[in-house]
Amino acid sequence: MRSQGTARVAVLFVDFPNAASVQTTEELFSANVPWAEAYLEAMSFGHLDLQFEPLHKWLRMSEMHGAYGFSGDSQSGADFTFDSHRAYIQEAIALADPDFDFQGIDSVLIIADPKADSMHSPAFAPDDPYWGVTIDSQLITSAVTRGADWYRLGQGGWVVAHEMGHTLGLLDLYEFGTPFPLPHRFVGNFGIMGLLIPKVGGLAHGPEDPLRGSEMFAWHRWQLDWVQSTQVACVTTFPGSVRLSPVATKTGIKAAMVPLDGTNAIVVENRQRVGYDLNIATEGVLIYTVDTTMLTGTGAIVVQGSFSGDWPDSSVLLQPGETLAVKGYEVSVISALGEDYLLEINVS
């Protein structure tokens, strides 16, 4: 899906012979879309205008919900395949076609009835357009299928935003195939692309988690051209001094980056109680490493610093007077200047 300008998203609602809906499509739209729309538009600093266009009718799928290959999740690989996912999307779009004009549509969100408990919530974003779905000469290469899994956790809009992040090209930042709490060890409480499963006391780890830094990483915003290259300080001479403004605000320097080689970098950003970071427990400087050779679910971003629990949280944020050594460099927070921080980066 495009990351700039207006992106039109068709919203379809499907139920099944063994899970006929008793809710209205309007109810499910409200539970899933407004938060995701507001979040992604805010993260883009106005570069992305999402237009969700719902078809407010139930589309009855031809098979029982368990027949669509979703009984395993997209990480375990059980039953779930690219082909089964694509076929599900193709059928839903074909059912909608008599009542919906797909010309000019950039992406599709398919919301399944919550009682269809075998359905999960993966994104569809094939690298090669050949594997997309075609309807009325319109090629669809971006979709999100919203299943029943996250209704149980009350994470509607958050999950839609996460999965739409995939359609924008972002990777999963949690570790695949490991038992709790290991999936959270790369980024823990930060960003949109970490794992959203329950973490404490059966409560879902999402936007209402008071310890969560929900603002999108500066690295991701730079990838999507929501942060301009002029807002990134590339530090290659040492010592280097950088003044960082909060990652949640539109103006100023959003990140300091130290290239380690052609595919690895250290990234430093400023987390304040602003925007979607409003409730983080501690303000400070966040440091992470980026490895562009890593695949989804293998640690493309790893938050640096010490923390007392099982995953990175706001305790990793550096305060004025503190220094962290990372990959042969030292990042020091010299002082706070209002909401900004003055940093010095030097060779260890």
VOMAR-10907 format. One record per residue (C-alpha): residue number from 1; x, y, z. Coordinates in nm, 4 decimals. Layout:
# residues N
(node NUM, (X, Y, Z))
...
# end
This chain:
# residues 348
(node 1, (0.0000, 0.0000, 0.0000))
(node 2, (0.1227, 0.3491, -0.0736))
(node 3, (0.2652, 0.5480, 0.2164))
(node 4, (0.2130, 0.8918, 0.0619))
(node 5, (-0.1025, 1.0768, -0.0380))
(node 6, (-0.4519, 0.9294, -0.0328))
(node 7, (-0.4835, 0.5533, 0.0129))
(node 8, (-0.8295, 0.4063, -0.0380))
(node 9, (-0.9129, 0.0968, 0.1666))
(node 10, (-1.2206, -0.1132, 0.0928))
(node 11, (-1.3738, -0.2626, 0.4090))
(node 12, (-1.5687, -0.5869, 0.3648))
(node 13, (-1.7563, -0.7929, 0.6244))
(node 14, (-1.7851, -1.1711, 0.5943))
(node 15, (-1.9681, -1.4380, 0.7889))
(node 16, (-2.0036, -1.8126, 0.7402))
(node 17, (-2.2687, -2.0852, 0.7308))
(node 18, (-2.1588, -2.1916, 1.0808))
(node 19, (-2.1004, -1.8364, 1.2101))
(node 20, (-2.3843, -1.6142, 1.0934))
(node 21, (-2.3416, -1.2632, 1.2260))
(node 22, (-2.5762, -1.1123, 1.4817))
(node 23, (-2.3825, -0.7837, 1.5009))
(node 24, (-2.4111, -0.4955, 1.2608))
(node 25, (-2.1296, -0.4110, 1.0242))
(node 26, (-2.1355, -0.0602, 1.1675))
(node 27, (-2.0503, -0.1982, 1.5134))
(node 28, (-1.7527, -0.3924, 1.3832))
(node 29, (-1.6326, -0.1012, 1.1725))
(node 30, (-1.6318, 0.1211, 1.4813))
(node 31, (-1.4457, -0.1431, 1.6832))
(node 32, (-1.1689, -0.1853, 1.4262))
(node 33, (-1.1152, 0.1125, 1.1995))
(node 34, (-1.1202, 0.4583, 1.3661))
(node 35, (-0.8280, 0.3971, 1.6031))
(node 36, (-0.6128, 0.2466, 1.3261))
(node 37, (-0.6951, 0.5309, 1.0877))
(node 38, (-0.6167, 0.8012, 1.3436))
(node 39, (-0.2972, 0.6284, 1.4549))
(node 40, (-0.1440, 0.5739, 1.1107))
(node 41, (-0.2338, 0.9214, 0.9903))
(node 42, (-0.0777, 1.0715, 1.3040))
(node 43, (0.2384, 0.8639, 1.2598))
(node 44, (0.2686, 0.9895, 0.9008))
(node 45, (0.2741, 1.3559, 1.0081))
(node 46, (0.0089, 1.4249, 0.7444))
(node 47, (0.1813, 1.2432, 0.4578))
(node 48, (-0.0798, 0.9630, 0.4485))
(node 49, (-0.4546, 1.0166, 0.4163))
(node 50, (-0.6393, 0.6889, 0.4727))
(node 51, (-0.9901, 0.6657, 0.3312))
(node 52, (-1.1730, 0.3572, 0.4590))
(node 53, (-1.4717, 0.2786, 0.2372))
(node 54, (-1.7023, 0.0189, 0.3971))
(node 55, (-1.9557, -0.1981, 0.2193))
(node 56, (-2.2118, -0.2225, 0.4980))
(node 57, (-2.3565, -0.5662, 0.4297))
(node 58, (-2.2677, -0.9174, 0.5355))
(node 59, (-2.1077, -1.1314, 0.2665))
(node 60, (-2.1784, -1.5010, 0.3252))
(node 61, (-1.8730, -1.7152, 0.2487))
(node 62, (-1.9342, -2.0478, 0.0768))
(node 63, (-1.7601, -2.2728, 0.3315))
(node 64, (-1.7546, -2.3272, 0.7057))
(node 65, (-1.4963, -2.0962, 0.8619))
(node 66, (-1.2664, -2.3852, 0.9492))
(node 67, (-1.2293, -2.4717, 0.5797))
(node 68, (-1.0219, -2.1643, 0.4919))
(node 69, (-0.6921, -2.2810, 0.6374))
(node 70, (-0.6753, -2.0390, 0.9287))
(node 71, (-0.6930, -2.2968, 1.2078))
(node 72, (-0.3193, -2.2515, 1.2597))
(node 73, (-0.1617, -1.9094, 1.2818))
(node 74, (0.0709, -1.7461, 1.0302))
(node 75, (0.3768, -1.7969, 1.2527))
(node 76, (0.3314, -2.1636, 1.3455))
(node 77, (0.2617, -2.2548, 0.9843))
(node 78, (-0.0061, -2.5069, 1.0843))
(node 79, (-0.2671, -2.5153, 0.8042))
(node 80, (-0.2119, -2.1499, 0.7145))
(node 81, (-0.0589, -2.0956, 0.3694))
(node 82, (-0.0202, -1.8089, 0.1261))
(node 83, (-0.2496, -1.9881, -0.1193))
(node 84, (-0.5289, -2.0434, 0.1347))
(node 85, (-0.5065, -1.6807, 0.2450))
(node 86, (-0.5165, -1.5560, -0.1134))
(node 87, (-0.8169, -1.7774, -0.1963))
(node 88, (-1.0071, -1.6421, 0.1057))
(node 89, (-0.9405, -1.2836, -0.0035))
(node 90, (-1.0345, -1.3636, -0.3631))
(node 91, (-1.3711, -1.5092, -0.2600))
(node 92, (-1.4586, -1.2163, -0.0328))
(node 93, (-1.3727, -0.9628, -0.3033))
(node 94, (-1.5729, -1.1549, -0.5639))
(node 95, (-1.8760, -1.1603, -0.3324))
(node 96, (-1.8506, -0.7840, -0.2851))
(node 97, (-1.7937, -0.7018, -0.6511))
(node 98, (-2.1602, -0.6659, -0.7567))
(node 99, (-2.2072, -0.3938, -0.4928))
(node 100, (-1.8627, -0.2334, -0.4748))
(node 101, (-1.6429, -0.0632, -0.7331))
(node 102, (-1.2825, -0.1673, -0.6699))
(node 103, (-1.1327, 0.0681, -0.9271))
(node 104, (-0.8706, 0.2841, -0.7569))
(node 105, (-0.8703, 0.0802, -0.4350))
(node 106, (-0.5241, 0.0511, -0.2772))
(node 107, (-0.5951, -0.2088, -0.0103))
(node 108, (-0.8742, -0.4246, 0.1319))
(node 109, (-0.9667, -0.4903, 0.4958))
(node 110, (-1.1803, -0.8028, 0.5404))
(node 111, (-1.3466, -0.8305, 0.8820))
(node 112, (-1.4772, -1.1742, 0.9770))
(node 113, (-1.7636, -1.2335, 1.2158))
(node 114, (-1.6183, -1.2603, 1.5694))
(node 115, (-1.7841, -1.5999, 1.6234))
(node 116, (-1.5664, -1.7514, 1.3477))
(node 117, (-1.3068, -1.8507, 1.6038))
(node 118, (-1.0720, -2.0267, 1.3612))
(node 119, (-0.9999, -1.7027, 1.1755))
(node 120, (-0.6789, -1.5095, 1.2415))
(node 121, (-0.5562, -1.1624, 1.1478))
(node 122, (-0.2615, -1.1701, 0.9055))
(node 123, (-0.1708, -0.9233, 0.6334))
(node 124, (-0.1481, -1.0033, 0.2612))
(node 125, (0.1299, -0.8180, 0.0810))
(node 126, (0.3041, -1.0314, -0.1843))
(node 127, (0.6393, -0.9028, -0.3079))
(node 128, (0.5519, -0.9888, -0.6673))
(node 129, (0.2305, -0.8315, -0.8068))
(node 130, (0.1784, -1.1545, -1.0042))
(node 131, (0.0512, -1.3122, -0.6816))
(node 132, (-0.2079, -1.0448, -0.6163))
(node 133, (-0.5848, -1.0734, -0.6568))
(node 134, (-0.7510, -0.9342, -0.9692))
(node 135, (-1.1097, -0.8106, -0.9858))
(node 136, (-1.2535, -0.6208, -1.2835))
(node 137, (-0.9005, -0.5591, -1.4181))
(node 138, (-0.7996, -0.4061, -1.0820))
(node 139, (-0.4963, -0.5714, -0.9208))
(node 140, (-0.5119, -0.5939, -0.5402))
(node 141, (-0.1726, -0.6592, -0.3787))
(node 142, (-0.2488, -0.5340, -0.0283))
(node 143, (-0.5034, -0.6690, 0.2193))
(node 144, (-0.5624, -0.7299, 0.5885))
(node 145, (-0.7895, -1.0091, 0.7091))
(node 146, (-0.9293, -0.9392, 1.0539))
(node 147, (-1.0073, -1.2581, 1.2444))
(node 148, (-1.1576, -1.3552, 1.5778))
(node 149, (-0.8264, -1.3919, 1.7605))
(node 150, (-0.7930, -1.0309, 1.8738))
(node 151, (-1.1599, -0.9734, 1.9569))
(node 152, (-1.0967, -1.1874, 2.2629))
(node 153, (-0.8277, -0.9395, 2.3704))
(node 154, (-1.0083, -0.6175, 2.2852))
(node 155, (-0.7386, -0.5135, 2.0393))
(node 156, (-0.9386, -0.4210, 1.7286))
(node 157, (-0.7867, -0.0982, 1.6041))
(node 158, (-0.4379, -0.1771, 1.7317))
(node 159, (-0.4239, -0.5039, 1.5378))
(node 160, (-0.5541, -0.3411, 1.2201))
(node 161, (-0.2834, -0.0738, 1.2496))
(node 162, (-0.0158, -0.3411, 1.3055))
(node 163, (-0.1277, -0.5479, 1.0070))
(node 164, (-0.1583, -0.2405, 0.7863))
(node 165, (0.2003, -0.1698, 0.8863))
(node 166, (0.2877, -0.4901, 0.6996))
(node 167, (0.1063, -0.3678, 0.3886))
(node 168, (0.3268, -0.0570, 0.4104))
(node 169, (0.6339, -0.2817, 0.4143))
(node 170, (0.7145, -0.3043, 0.7866))
(node 171, (0.8405, -0.6281, 0.9432))
(node 172, (0.7268, -0.8047, 1.2594))
(node 173, (0.9605, -0.7044, 1.5417))
(node 174, (0.8789, -0.9919, 1.7766))
(node 175, (1.0633, -1.3225, 1.7633))
(node 176, (0.8830, -1.6044, 1.5830))
(node 177, (0.8585, -1.9551, 1.7240))
(node 178, (0.9700, -1.8912, 2.0824))
(node 179, (0.7791, -1.9351, 2.4100))
(node 180, (0.6657, -1.6446, 2.6269))
(node 181, (0.8306, -1.4096, 2.7165))
(node 182, (1.1019, -1.4465, 2.4507))
(node 183, (0.8969, -1.3051, 2.1595))
(node 184, (0.9082, -0.9643, 2.3306))
(node 185, (1.2842, -0.9497, 2.3833))
(node 186, (1.3710, -0.7457, 2.0724))
(node 187, (1.1537, -0.4353, 2.1191))
(node 188, (0.9288, -0.5066, 2.4179))
(node 189, (0.7050, -0.2089, 2.4908))
(node 190, (0.8033, 0.0056, 2.1937))
(node 191, (0.6442, 0.0695, 1.8556))
(node 192, (0.3560, -0.0760, 1.6581))
(node 193, (0.5188, -0.3891, 1.5126))
(node 194, (0.5968, -0.5821, 1.8311))
(node 195, (0.3836, -0.8654, 1.9659))
(node 196, (0.0415, -0.7763, 2.1052))
(node 197, (-0.0436, -1.0906, 2.3031))
(node 198, (-0.1292, -1.0718, 2.6759))
(node 199, (0.1699, -1.0116, 2.8980))
(node 200, (0.0604, -0.9327, 3.2522))
(node 201, (-0.2444, -1.0482, 3.4450))
(node 202, (-0.4266, -1.1607, 3.1306))
(node 203, (-0.4432, -0.8025, 2.9993))
(node 204, (-0.3608, -0.7356, 2.6380))
(node 205, (-0.0400, -0.5489, 2.5611))
(node 206, (-0.1702, -0.2724, 2.3383))
(node 207, (-0.2389, 0.0990, 2.3209))
(node 208, (-0.3954, 0.1132, 2.6673))
(node 209, (-0.0867, -0.0396, 2.8330))
(node 210, (0.0313, 0.2541, 3.0493))
(node 211, (0.3953, 0.1509, 3.0084))
(node 212, (0.3880, 0.1232, 2.6318))
(node 213, (0.5736, 0.3585, 2.3976))
(node 214, (0.3205, 0.3381, 2.1160))
(node 215, (0.4756, 0.5962, 1.8850))
(node 216, (0.6219, 0.4427, 1.5695))
(node 217, (1.0000, 0.4152, 1.5560))
(node 218, (1.1785, 0.7014, 1.3801))
(node 219, (1.3486, 0.4363, 1.1637))
(node 220, (1.0128, 0.3162, 1.0317))
(node 221, (0.8935, 0.6698, 0.9659))
(node 222, (1.2137, 0.7399, 0.7755))
(node 223, (1.1649, 0.4213, 0.5697))
(node 224, (0.8130, 0.5361, 0.4807))
(node 225, (0.9321, 0.8898, 0.3995))
(node 226, (0.7239, 1.0323, 0.6836))
(node 227, (1.0456, 1.1603, 0.8405))
(node 228, (1.2640, 1.3394, 0.5876))
(node 229, (1.6369, 1.2747, 0.5492))
(node 230, (1.6959, 1.6341, 0.6627))
(node 231, (1.5429, 1.5294, 0.9971))
(node 232, (1.7985, 1.2514, 1.0472))
(node 233, (2.1450, 1.3306, 1.1801))
(node 234, (2.3915, 1.0821, 1.0295))
(node 235, (2.6856, 1.0839, 1.2695))
(node 236, (3.0137, 0.9820, 1.1045))
(node 237, (3.2666, 1.2109, 1.2741))
(node 238, (3.3326, 1.1903, 1.6463))
(node 239, (3.2554, 1.3231, 1.8908))
(node 240, (2.9265, 1.4207, 1.7321))
(node 241, (2.6649, 1.6445, 1.8930))
(node 242, (2.2927, 1.6180, 1.8116))
(node 243, (1.9829, 1.7905, 1.9472))
(node 244, (1.6846, 1.5524, 1.9268))
(node 245, (1.3213, 1.6646, 1.9349))
(node 246, (1.0503, 1.4179, 2.0450))
(node 247, (0.9770, 1.1441, 1.7929))
(node 248, (0.6054, 1.2266, 1.8255))
(node 249, (0.6404, 1.5852, 1.7045))
(node 250, (0.6588, 1.6869, 1.3393))
(node 251, (0.9507, 1.9304, 1.3420))
(node 252, (1.3154, 1.9048, 1.4396))
(node 253, (1.5666, 1.6216, 1.4253))
(node 254, (1.3859, 1.2907, 1.4784))
(node 255, (1.6819, 1.0522, 1.4944))
(node 256, (2.0575, 1.0303, 1.5197))
(node 257, (2.1968, 0.7394, 1.3196))
(node 258, (2.5443, 0.5878, 1.3342))
(node 259, (2.6099, 0.3602, 1.0350))
(node 260, (2.8037, 0.0480, 1.1370))
(node 261, (2.8339, -0.0926, 0.7845))
(node 262, (2.6188, -0.1145, 0.4728))
(node 263, (2.3317, -0.2944, 0.6489))
(node 264, (2.3596, -0.2114, 1.0207))
(node 265, (2.3142, 0.1079, 1.2206))
(node 266, (2.2621, 0.2477, 1.5683))
(node 267, (1.9528, 0.4696, 1.5941))
(node 268, (1.8843, 0.7146, 1.8765))
(node 269, (1.5499, 0.8904, 1.9333))
(node 270, (1.3708, 1.0986, 2.1961))
(node 271, (1.0644, 0.9563, 2.3749))
(node 272, (0.8501, 1.2134, 2.5596))
(node 273, (0.4966, 1.2022, 2.6998))
(node 274, (0.3616, 1.3395, 2.3737))
(node 275, (0.1168, 1.1943, 2.1213))
(node 276, (0.0773, 0.8171, 2.1536))
(node 277, (0.3608, 0.8046, 2.4087))
(node 278, (0.1514, 1.0122, 2.6481))
(node 279, (0.1372, 0.7443, 2.9183))
(node 280, (0.4902, 0.6039, 2.9160))
(node 281, (0.6272, 0.5657, 3.2672))
(node 282, (0.9554, 0.7467, 3.1983))
(node 283, (1.0714, 0.9961, 2.9382))
(node 284, (1.4185, 0.9688, 2.7894))
(node 285, (1.6421, 0.8662, 2.5007))
(node 286, (1.5762, 0.5355, 2.3243))
(node 287, (1.8631, 0.3530, 2.1534))
(node 288, (1.8253, 0.0570, 1.9199))
(node 289, (2.0168, -0.1251, 1.6512))
(node 290, (1.8874, -0.1934, 1.3015))
(node 291, (1.9944, -0.4814, 1.0762))
(node 292, (1.8405, -0.4611, 0.7293))
(node 293, (1.9449, -0.8183, 0.6440))
(node 294, (1.7128, -0.9687, 0.9055))
(node 295, (1.3823, -1.1159, 0.7960))
(node 296, (1.0478, -1.0598, 0.9649))
(node 297, (1.0351, -1.2096, 1.3139))
(node 298, (1.4145, -1.2407, 1.3508))
(node 299, (1.5216, -0.9114, 1.5089))
(node 300, (1.5461, -0.6380, 1.2466))
(node 301, (1.5311, -0.3863, 1.5332))
(node 302, (1.6710, -0.4579, 1.8812))
(node 303, (1.6268, -0.2101, 2.1677))
(node 304, (1.9477, -0.1538, 2.3656))
(node 305, (1.9968, -0.0972, 2.7374))
(node 306, (1.9385, -0.2792, 3.0648))
(node 307, (1.5935, -0.3614, 3.2004))
(node 308, (1.4746, -0.5489, 3.5064))
(node 309, (1.1935, -0.7515, 3.3499))
(node 310, (1.1729, -0.9935, 3.0604))
(node 311, (1.1528, -0.7356, 2.7821))
(node 312, (1.2610, -0.3761, 2.7120))
(node 313, (1.0377, -0.1153, 2.8746))
(node 314, (1.0736, 0.2520, 2.9608))
(node 315, (1.3525, 0.1675, 3.2079))
(node 316, (1.5901, 0.1475, 2.9080))
(node 317, (1.5430, 0.5185, 2.8316))
(node 318, (1.8578, 0.7198, 2.9059))
(node 319, (1.8360, 1.0277, 3.1269))
(node 320, (2.0560, 1.3405, 3.1282))
(node 321, (2.3996, 1.2493, 3.2607))
(node 322, (2.3735, 0.8846, 3.1517))
(node 323, (2.5782, 0.7029, 2.8865))
(node 324, (2.5229, 0.3736, 2.7046))
(node 325, (2.7917, 0.1828, 2.5149))
(node 326, (2.6630, 0.0135, 2.1981))
(node 327, (2.8630, -0.1663, 1.9273))
(node 328, (3.1842, 0.0257, 1.9915))
(node 329, (3.0216, 0.3660, 2.0418))
(node 330, (2.9048, 0.5637, 2.3441))
(node 331, (2.5820, 0.7627, 2.3439))
(node 332, (2.5653, 1.0250, 2.6190))
(node 333, (2.2686, 1.2427, 2.7124))
(node 334, (2.4282, 1.5764, 2.7953))
(node 335, (2.1193, 1.7748, 2.8963))
(node 336, (1.7464, 1.8304, 2.8530))
(node 337, (1.6444, 2.1421, 2.6614))
(node 338, (1.2711, 2.1610, 2.7242))
(node 339, (1.1329, 1.8535, 2.5442))
(node 340, (1.4555, 1.8156, 2.3448))
(node 341, (1.7736, 1.6323, 2.4430))
(node 342, (2.1311, 1.7260, 2.3617))
(node 343, (2.3391, 1.4163, 2.2842))
(node 344, (2.7041, 1.3414, 2.2319))
(node 345, (2.8077, 1.0311, 2.0387))
(node 346, (3.1679, 0.9141, 2.0516))
(node 347, (3.3830, 0.6115, 1.9799))
(node 348, (3.4209, 0.3896, 2.2882))
# end
